[in-house]
Amino acid sequence: MKEALPIVGGLILVLSACGGGGDERGDTPGPLVRTLEVQSDYGQIYIYDPETQQDEWADVYDEESSAIFRAMDDASASRRFVGYSTGMVDVLTPSQYNWRAPMRVEVIDAPPQLDADEWDHVVEVPLPVPSGTLCFQASGGGDPIETQIPAGTYRARLCERGLVAGAGEIEGHESYPPAALAG
Protein backbone atom coordinates (compact mmCIF):
# COMPACT_ATOMS: atom_id res chain seq x y z
CA MET A 1 0.00 0.00 0.00
CA LYS A 2 3.04 2.31 0.18
CA GLU A 3 3.58 4.61 -2.74
CA ALA A 4 6.52 6.89 -3.38
CA LEU A 5 5.44 10.49 -3.65
CA PRO A 6 6.82 12.68 -6.42
CA ILE A 7 6.89 15.67 -4.07
CA VAL A 8 7.25 16.43 -0.38
CA GLY A 9 3.62 16.52 0.81
CA GLY A 10 1.14 13.71 0.86
CA LEU A 11 -2.24 12.44 2.02
CA ILE A 12 -3.64 8.93 1.88
CA LEU A 13 -7.33 8.22 2.36
CA VAL A 14 -7.93 4.59 3.35
CA LEU A 15 -11.53 3.42 3.62
CA SER A 16 -12.34 0.17 5.35
CA ALA A 17 -15.61 -1.58 6.24
CA CYS A 18 -17.36 -0.13 9.26
CA GLY A 19 -20.49 -2.13 9.94
CA GLY A 20 -22.95 -2.53 7.11
CA GLY A 21 -20.50 -1.54 4.38
CA GLY A 22 -19.26 -3.57 1.53
CA ASP A 23 -22.17 -5.94 1.01
CA GLU A 24 -22.49 -4.76 -2.59
CA ARG A 25 -18.80 -5.51 -3.18
CA GLY A 26 -19.03 -9.30 -2.88
CA ASP A 27 -18.11 -9.97 -6.53
CA THR A 28 -15.13 -7.59 -6.60
CA PRO A 29 -11.82 -9.44 -6.11
CA GLY A 30 -8.97 -7.56 -4.42
CA PRO A 31 -8.80 -3.84 -3.75
CA LEU A 32 -10.61 -1.28 -5.88
CA VAL A 33 -8.23 1.54 -6.84
CA ARG A 34 -9.07 4.98 -8.24
CA THR A 35 -6.48 7.59 -9.20
CA LEU A 36 -7.76 11.17 -9.38
CA GLU A 37 -6.62 14.76 -9.45
CA VAL A 38 -8.50 16.73 -6.80
CA GLN A 39 -8.56 20.43 -6.03
CA SER A 40 -8.05 22.35 -2.83
CA ASP A 41 -8.98 25.99 -2.33
CA TYR A 42 -9.07 28.22 0.71
CA GLY A 43 -6.86 25.55 2.29
CA GLN A 44 -9.55 22.85 2.26
CA ILE A 45 -10.84 19.75 0.48
CA TYR A 46 -14.31 18.40 1.24
CA ILE A 47 -14.89 14.63 0.95
CA TYR A 48 -18.50 13.39 1.00
CA ASP A 49 -21.30 11.42 -0.62
CA PRO A 50 -23.84 13.83 -2.16
CA GLU A 51 -26.70 11.78 -0.72
CA THR A 52 -25.54 12.57 2.83
CA GLN A 53 -25.22 16.30 2.08
CA GLN A 54 -28.47 17.17 0.24
CA ASP A 55 -29.83 19.26 3.10
CA GLU A 56 -26.44 20.49 4.31
CA TRP A 57 -25.66 22.54 1.17
CA ALA A 58 -28.99 24.40 1.35
CA ASP A 59 -27.92 26.49 4.35
CA VAL A 60 -24.15 26.44 3.88
CA TYR A 61 -23.66 29.90 5.42
CA ASP A 62 -25.45 29.09 8.68
CA GLU A 63 -22.45 28.22 10.85
CA GLU A 64 -24.50 26.38 13.46
CA SER A 65 -26.38 24.07 11.11
CA SER A 66 -23.83 23.56 8.31
CA ALA A 67 -21.88 20.29 8.25
CA ILE A 68 -19.12 22.15 6.39
CA PHE A 69 -18.59 24.61 9.25
CA ARG A 70 -18.92 21.90 11.90
CA ALA A 71 -16.34 19.72 10.10
CA MET A 72 -13.98 22.70 9.73
CA ASP A 73 -14.40 23.55 13.41
CA ASP A 74 -13.69 19.90 14.31
CA ALA A 75 -10.52 19.94 12.16
CA SER A 76 -9.30 23.12 13.88
CA ALA A 77 -10.39 22.43 17.45
CA SER A 78 -9.05 18.86 17.43
CA ARG A 79 -5.76 20.02 15.86
CA ARG A 80 -5.96 16.98 13.55
CA PHE A 81 -6.23 19.01 10.30
CA VAL A 82 -9.11 16.66 9.43
CA GLY A 83 -12.64 17.25 10.66
CA TYR A 84 -15.90 15.32 10.46
CA SER A 85 -19.58 16.13 10.83
CA THR A 86 -22.63 14.21 9.59
CA GLY A 87 -21.05 12.65 6.52
CA MET A 88 -18.75 15.57 5.66
CA VAL A 89 -14.96 15.24 5.93
CA ASP A 90 -12.97 18.49 5.76
CA VAL A 91 -9.23 18.19 5.08
CA LEU A 92 -7.25 21.32 5.91
CA THR A 93 -4.34 21.71 3.50
CA PRO A 94 -1.06 23.55 4.17
CA SER A 95 -1.38 25.85 1.17
CA GLN A 96 -4.04 28.22 -0.17
CA TYR A 97 -4.82 26.20 -3.30
CA ASN A 98 -3.73 23.28 -5.47
CA TRP A 99 -5.71 22.68 -8.67
CA ARG A 100 -4.08 19.34 -9.59
CA ALA A 101 -3.37 17.41 -6.42
CA PRO A 102 -2.97 13.67 -7.07
CA MET A 103 -5.33 11.47 -5.03
CA ARG A 104 -5.42 7.71 -4.95
CA VAL A 105 -8.48 5.98 -3.48
CA GLU A 106 -8.35 2.31 -2.49
CA VAL A 107 -11.34 0.31 -1.34
CA ILE A 108 -10.21 -2.70 0.67
CA ASP A 109 -11.95 -5.47 2.61
CA ALA A 110 -10.22 -4.96 5.95
CA PRO A 111 -8.44 -2.15 7.77
CA PRO A 112 -4.88 -1.74 6.50
CA GLN A 113 -1.89 -2.07 8.75
CA LEU A 114 -0.92 1.19 10.40
CA ASP A 115 2.35 2.41 8.90
CA ALA A 116 2.78 5.44 11.17
CA ASP A 117 6.54 5.68 10.56
CA GLU A 118 5.88 6.77 6.98
CA TRP A 119 3.53 9.60 7.96
CA ASP A 120 3.62 12.77 10.05
CA HIS A 121 -0.06 12.59 10.84
CA VAL A 122 -2.75 9.85 10.82
CA VAL A 123 -6.47 10.47 11.42
CA GLU A 124 -9.47 8.16 11.16
CA VAL A 125 -13.09 9.30 10.76
CA PRO A 126 -16.36 7.64 9.72
CA LEU A 127 -17.49 8.11 6.13
CA PRO A 128 -20.93 6.98 4.95
CA VAL A 129 -21.17 6.50 1.17
CA PRO A 130 -24.77 5.30 0.72
CA SER A 131 -25.06 6.20 -2.98
CA GLY A 132 -21.65 4.86 -4.02
CA THR A 133 -20.55 8.31 -5.23
CA LEU A 134 -17.56 9.79 -3.43
CA CYS A 135 -16.98 13.51 -4.05
CA PHE A 136 -13.86 15.61 -3.56
CA GLN A 137 -14.57 19.33 -3.70
CA ALA A 138 -12.48 22.43 -3.15
CA SER A 139 -13.77 24.88 -0.57
CA GLY A 140 -15.22 27.96 -2.22
CA GLY A 141 -17.28 26.15 -4.82
CA GLY A 142 -16.58 24.58 -8.15
CA ASP A 143 -17.63 21.23 -9.47
CA PRO A 144 -16.85 18.22 -7.29
CA ILE A 145 -14.55 15.53 -8.64
CA GLU A 146 -16.51 12.28 -8.36
CA THR A 147 -15.58 8.63 -8.32
CA GLN A 148 -17.76 5.55 -7.93
CA ILE A 149 -17.13 3.05 -5.15
CA PRO A 150 -19.30 0.36 -3.61
CA ALA A 151 -22.06 1.83 -1.45
CA GLY A 152 -21.51 1.31 2.26
CA THR A 153 -20.33 2.75 5.53
CA TYR A 154 -16.57 3.14 5.75
CA ARG A 155 -13.85 4.07 8.18
CA ALA A 156 -11.65 6.65 6.45
CA ARG A 157 -7.98 6.79 7.39
CA LEU A 158 -6.20 9.95 6.26
CA CYS A 159 -2.41 9.91 6.45
CA GLU A 160 -0.44 13.10 5.86
CA ARG A 161 3.17 14.11 5.46
CA GLY A 162 4.98 17.21 4.35
CA LEU A 163 2.54 19.57 6.05
CA VAL A 164 5.28 21.90 7.27
CA ALA A 165 6.91 22.16 3.83
CA GLY A 166 3.78 23.68 2.28
CA ALA A 167 2.62 25.73 5.25
CA GLY A 168 1.90 29.32 4.35
CA GLU A 169 2.39 28.81 0.62
CA ILE A 170 -0.16 30.23 -1.80
CA GLU A 171 0.06 27.50 -4.45
CA GLY A 172 0.35 23.98 -3.11
CA HIS A 173 2.41 21.16 -4.49
CA GLU A 174 1.16 18.54 -2.06
CA SER A 175 0.11 15.10 -3.18
CA TYR A 176 -2.77 12.98 -1.93
CA PRO A 177 -1.70 9.50 -3.00
CA PRO A 178 -3.47 6.34 -1.91
CA ALA A 179 -6.87 6.68 -0.36
CA ALA A 180 -7.95 3.23 0.69
CA LEU A 181 -11.53 2.28 1.40
CA ALA A 182 -12.20 -1.04 3.03
CA GLY A 183 -15.63 -2.31 2.39
C-alpha positions as CSV (number, residue, x, y, z in Angstrom):
1,M,0.0,0.0,0.0
2,K,3.0,2.3,0.2
3,E,3.6,4.6,-2.7
4,A,6.5,6.9,-3.4
5,L,5.4,10.5,-3.7
6,P,6.8,12.7,-6.4
7,I,6.9,15.7,-4.1
8,V,7.2,16.4,-0.4
9,G,3.6,16.5,0.8
10,G,1.1,13.7,0.9
11,L,-2.2,12.4,2.0
12,I,-3.6,8.9,1.9
13,L,-7.3,8.2,2.4
14,V,-7.9,4.6,3.4
15,L,-11.5,3.4,3.6
16,S,-12.3,0.2,5.3
17,A,-15.6,-1.6,6.2
18,C,-17.4,-0.1,9.3
19,G,-20.5,-2.1,9.9
20,G,-23.0,-2.5,7.1
21,G,-20.5,-1.5,4.4
22,G,-19.3,-3.6,1.5
23,D,-22.2,-5.9,1.0
24,E,-22.5,-4.8,-2.6
25,R,-18.8,-5.5,-3.2
26,G,-19.0,-9.3,-2.9
27,D,-18.1,-10.0,-6.5
28,T,-15.1,-7.6,-6.6
29,P,-11.8,-9.4,-6.1
30,G,-9.0,-7.6,-4.4
31,P,-8.8,-3.8,-3.8
32,L,-10.6,-1.3,-5.9
33,V,-8.2,1.5,-6.8
34,R,-9.1,5.0,-8.2
35,T,-6.5,7.6,-9.2
36,L,-7.8,11.2,-9.4
37,E,-6.6,14.8,-9.4
38,V,-8.5,16.7,-6.8
39,Q,-8.6,20.4,-6.0
40,S,-8.1,22.4,-2.8
41,D,-9.0,26.0,-2.3
42,Y,-9.1,28.2,0.7
43,G,-6.9,25.6,2.3
44,Q,-9.6,22.8,2.3
45,I,-10.8,19.8,0.5
46,Y,-14.3,18.4,1.2
47,I,-14.9,14.6,1.0
48,Y,-18.5,13.4,1.0
49,D,-21.3,11.4,-0.6
50,P,-23.8,13.8,-2.2
51,E,-26.7,11.8,-0.7
52,T,-25.5,12.6,2.8
53,Q,-25.2,16.3,2.1
54,Q,-28.5,17.2,0.2
55,D,-29.8,19.3,3.1
56,E,-26.4,20.5,4.3
57,W,-25.7,22.5,1.2
58,A,-29.0,24.4,1.4
59,D,-27.9,26.5,4.4
60,V,-24.2,26.4,3.9
61,Y,-23.7,29.9,5.4
62,D,-25.4,29.1,8.7
63,E,-22.5,28.2,10.8
64,E,-24.5,26.4,13.5
65,S,-26.4,24.1,11.1
66,S,-23.8,23.6,8.3
67,A,-21.9,20.3,8.3
68,I,-19.1,22.2,6.4
69,F,-18.6,24.6,9.2
70,R,-18.9,21.9,11.9
71,A,-16.3,19.7,10.1
72,M,-14.0,22.7,9.7
73,D,-14.4,23.5,13.4
74,D,-13.7,19.9,14.3
75,A,-10.5,19.9,12.2
76,S,-9.3,23.1,13.9
77,A,-10.4,22.4,17.5
78,S,-9.0,18.9,17.4
79,R,-5.8,20.0,15.9
80,R,-6.0,17.0,13.6
81,F,-6.2,19.0,10.3
82,V,-9.1,16.7,9.4
83,G,-12.6,17.2,10.7
84,Y,-15.9,15.3,10.5
85,S,-19.6,16.1,10.8
86,T,-22.6,14.2,9.6
87,G,-21.0,12.6,6.5
88,M,-18.7,15.6,5.7
89,V,-15.0,15.2,5.9
90,D,-13.0,18.5,5.8
91,V,-9.2,18.2,5.1
92,L,-7.2,21.3,5.9
93,T,-4.3,21.7,3.5
94,P,-1.1,23.6,4.2
95,S,-1.4,25.9,1.2
96,Q,-4.0,28.2,-0.2
97,Y,-4.8,26.2,-3.3
98,N,-3.7,23.3,-5.5
99,W,-5.7,22.7,-8.7
100,R,-4.1,19.3,-9.6
101,A,-3.4,17.4,-6.4
102,P,-3.0,13.7,-7.1
103,M,-5.3,11.5,-5.0
104,R,-5.4,7.7,-5.0
105,V,-8.5,6.0,-3.5
106,E,-8.4,2.3,-2.5
107,V,-11.3,0.3,-1.3
108,I,-10.2,-2.7,0.7
109,D,-11.9,-5.5,2.6
110,A,-10.2,-5.0,6.0
111,P,-8.4,-2.2,7.8
112,P,-4.9,-1.7,6.5
113,Q,-1.9,-2.1,8.7
114,L,-0.9,1.2,10.4
115,D,2.3,2.4,8.9
116,A,2.8,5.4,11.2
117,D,6.5,5.7,10.6
118,E,5.9,6.8,7.0
119,W,3.5,9.6,8.0
120,D,3.6,12.8,10.0
121,H,-0.1,12.6,10.8
122,V,-2.7,9.9,10.8
123,V,-6.5,10.5,11.4
124,E,-9.5,8.2,11.2
125,V,-13.1,9.3,10.8
126,P,-16.4,7.6,9.7
127,L,-17.5,8.1,6.1
128,P,-20.9,7.0,4.9
129,V,-21.2,6.5,1.2
130,P,-24.8,5.3,0.7
131,S,-25.1,6.2,-3.0
132,G,-21.7,4.9,-4.0
133,T,-20.5,8.3,-5.2
134,L,-17.6,9.8,-3.4
135,C,-17.0,13.5,-4.1
136,F,-13.9,15.6,-3.6
137,Q,-14.6,19.3,-3.7
138,A,-12.5,22.4,-3.2
139,S,-13.8,24.9,-0.6
140,G,-15.2,28.0,-2.2
141,G,-17.3,26.1,-4.8
142,G,-16.6,24.6,-8.2
143,D,-17.6,21.2,-9.5
144,P,-16.9,18.2,-7.3
145,I,-14.6,15.5,-8.6
146,E,-16.5,12.3,-8.4
147,T,-15.6,8.6,-8.3
148,Q,-17.8,5.6,-7.9
149,I,-17.1,3.1,-5.1
150,P,-19.3,0.4,-3.6
151,A,-22.1,1.8,-1.5
152,G,-21.5,1.3,2.3
153,T,-20.3,2.8,5.5
154,Y,-16.6,3.1,5.8
155,R,-13.9,4.1,8.2
156,A,-11.7,6.7,6.4
157,R,-8.0,6.8,7.4
158,L,-6.2,9.9,6.3
159,C,-2.4,9.9,6.5
160,E,-0.4,13.1,5.9
161,R,3.2,14.1,5.5
162,G,5.0,17.2,4.3
163,L,2.5,19.6,6.1
164,V,5.3,21.9,7.3
165,A,6.9,22.2,3.8
166,G,3.8,23.7,2.3
167,A,2.6,25.7,5.3
168,G,1.9,29.3,4.4
169,E,2.4,28.8,0.6
170,I,-0.2,30.2,-1.8
171,E,0.1,27.5,-4.5
172,G,0.3,24.0,-3.1
173,H,2.4,21.2,-4.5
174,E,1.2,18.5,-2.1
175,S,0.1,15.1,-3.2
176,Y,-2.8,13.0,-1.9
177,P,-1.7,9.5,-3.0
178,P,-3.5,6.3,-1.9
179,A,-6.9,6.7,-0.4
180,A,-8.0,3.2,0.7
181,L,-11.5,2.3,1.4
182,A,-12.2,-1.0,3.0
183,G,-15.6,-2.3,2.4
